[in-house]
Amino acid sequence: MNKAISIFVADDHPMLLKGLVVELKEYNYEVVGTAVNGARALEQIIALHPTIALLDMEMPMLTGLEVIKKYKEKYTHTKFIMLTSHKEKGFIHQAKLLNIMGYILKDEPFQEVHNCIQSVGRGTPYFSSVFNDVLDNEISPELQKIKLLSPSERTIVRLVAQGKASKEIGELLSISSRTVEKHRSNIKGKLNLASEQDALFVWAKEFIVLLSNL
C-alpha cells in the first residue's frame, strides 16, 4: 500500500536526510527524490509531482515555506508535510496560512512521521500535538485581539516592532508624539498588555508575523 504514495524529501543536513530516506524505505515508501536546498527541492517537486513532499523548514536558497508557496502558485498535485524543529508561533501561523497538510517535529519518533504520511495520503491533515496546542492556545487568542485594532493602530504596532520611538512614528504618520502615545495606550488596552514601557515592543516583536498576514 505504501508504494502507492510517492515521496520527495528535502533537508539541508545530509545525515538526517539519509536517515530519513532509510526509514521511509523500511516502511516500503517510494522515495522519488531528495534535495539539500530549497531551490533544488522546488525544481524537483515541479518535475516529479510526488504524492507528498516532506520538507525541512530552514534550508539554503528557499525555506520550506517558500517552496510550498511558490509551488502552490501554479500546481496542486503534491501535498506538503513540514518536518522541523521549530515550535515558534510565527512559523506555525505561516504554515497554517499555507494550508499545509502536516507538521511534525523532528524530535518525535518516526512512527509519527509514518502516521502523518498515511493520514495525508488519505487526504486528512495531521499535525503534531505541539502544533495544535500553539495554534489553539497561543495564536488564536492573539489573532482575536489583533482584530480589535484599527488599521492605524496596526500600522503603529508594525512601527513599534521596528524599534521606532513615538516621536519617529509621529513624524512618519504626520501626527504628534502625544497622539502616538494615546494610540499606544489604547493598543495596550485592547491587547491586554501590562503598563510597562516596553510591553508593546515585546509583544510586537513576538507577534509581528500574525499582524503582517491580516
N, C-alpha and C positions, 0 to 999 in steps of 0.2 A: 504493500500500500504506500509506503513512504517513497518508493521510486517514482510515484506519480507527482511528487512535489519536487520541483527543481529549485535549487537554492544557490544564490550568489552570496559570497561573504567578503566583507571589507573591514580591515583593521590595520592600523599602521604599526602594530607590534608583531613582527614576523613569527615569533614563538607562540604568541597567543593565537594568531591566525592559523598556524599549522595545527595546534592542539585542537582548535575548534573544528577544523576540517576533519581531523581524525575521528573526533566524537560523532560528528554528523554521519560520516560514512559507516561507523559502527552501528548506528541506528538505521542504516540502509537508506539514507537520503542520497539523492543525486546532486552532488556539488558541481555546478556547471562552470564555475569560475571564481577567482579571488582577485583582490586588489589591496594595495597598501597605501593608496591615497584616494581622495575623493574624486578627483578629475578622472582617473582611470576607472574608478567604480562606476561613475555615471556613464562613461563611454561604453563599458561592457554591459551594463544593465540595459541600455538602449539597444545594443546589438543582440543581446541574448533573450531579453524579456523573460527572466526566470519567474517562477510562481511567486517566490519570496526572495527579498534581498535582506540580508542580515548585516546591519551596519553599525560600526563604532560611531560614537558621537563626534569626537575630535580627531580629524585626520588632516594631513597636509593638503593644500590646494583648495579643497572643498570640504566642509564639515558634513557629517551625516545628514543633518537637517537641510543643508544647502543642496545636497544630492537629491533628496526627496522632493524638495520644492521645484528644482529645475526639471526633474523627470515628470512630475505631475502637471507641468505646464503644457505638455504635449501628449503624454501617454497615461494609460490607466491599467495596463495589464498586471504589472508587478505590485505586490503588497509588501509593505515595509515593516521591519521589526528593528528597533534600536536595542543594541546590546552595549551597555555603557556602565561607567562607574558614577555617573552624575545623578545626584538626587536633588539638585538645586531647583527652586521654584521656576526660575526663568527658563531653563531647559525643558522642564516638564510642560510648562504652559505652551512653549513653541511647538513641542511635539504634538500636543493636543490640538492646536490650531491647524496643523498639517494633516490631521485625521489619520495618523499612523495606526497600524493595526496592532502593534505590540511594542512593549517597553519592558525590558528585562535587565536587571543589574548583574554585572559580571561576577559579583561575589556570591551569586546564587548557584545552586547545583545545576548541572547540565539537564537534569530531568525537567527543570522549569523551562529551559530553552525548548526542549522537546515538546512539552505541554503547550507552549506558546505557538510553536510551528504547527502542531496538529490543529489547534483552535483556529489560527489564522487561515490555514489550508481549507477549513470548513466555512470560512467567511465570517468567523466570530472573533472580535477583538479580544486580546489577552494582555493584561497589564500586571506588572509587579504590584504587590500589596503596598509597597512604598509609594509607587506612582499614584495609586488611588488615594492613599492617605494624604499625601501632599496636595493633591488636586482638591479633595473634599474639605480638608481641614485648614489648609493654608492659602491656597489660591482662590477658591470660590468665594470665601468670605471677603477677601480684599477686593476682588472684582466687583462685588456688590457695593462696597464703599466707594470705589472709584467712579461707579456710575452716578453717584450723588454729586460729583464735581462738575462744575460748569466748564465749557470749553476754555474760557480764560484761566480758570483755576488749574486745569490740566496743563496748560502752557506754562504757568508759573511753576508747577511741580517739576516739569521737564527741565526748566532752567535751574531750579534748586538742585536737581540731580547732577547738573554740570558744575556745581560748586559756586554758582553766581550769588552774590550778596543782593540784598533788597535794593540797594542803590543802582547796581548794574541792571537788575531786572527792570526797575522803573525806567531807566534810560532806554532800554531796548523796546519796552512796550509803551513808551511815551506817557507814563503815569508817575505820580510821586512815590517816593520810597515809603511814605506813610500809608498810601493806598495799598502798596505791595504788602506791607506788614499786616494791614487789615485782612487782606486776602489770605495771607499765610495763617493767620489766627483762625479764620473761617474754615480753611482747609484742614487744619489740625482737628477742629471740632468734628468735621464730617468723617475724618479717618480715625477718630477716637485715639488720637495721639497724646502723649504726655506734653506738658508745657515747656519742657527743656528746650533751649535754643536750637540745638542740633537735631531734635526729634524728627522734624520733617525731612531734613537732609538724609538721615539714616534710613528712613522709610523709603524715600525716593530712590536711593541707590539700590535698595533691595528689590523694589517692585517696578522699576522703570520699564522693564520688558513687558509687564502686564499693561501698563499705561500706553506704551507705544503701539500696541495692537488693537486699541479701541478707537 
